[in-house]
């Protein structure tokens, strides 16, 4: 099943790597990703992921990352 995950992140180089590592370790595949710098301190990331697993598994882990300010998921 495909899901869209919307994230607001602290804008630092290592943050995106951490997010992608969590996505991979939780068994999700990124099929589309768009990132935009917001105000110099934060970045918005829209990511479409695909997996047979429940999206809650991913969003709970992403919320635990200290650099993730907000995490929302939408089903397709």
PyMOL commands that set and color helices and strands:
alter all, ss='L'
color gray80, all
select helices_A, chain A and resi 13-25+55-64
alter helices_A, ss='H'
color red, helices_A
select strands_A, chain A and resi 2-10+29-37+42-50+68-75
alter strands_A, ss='S'
color yellow, strands_A
deselect
rebuild
show_as cartoon
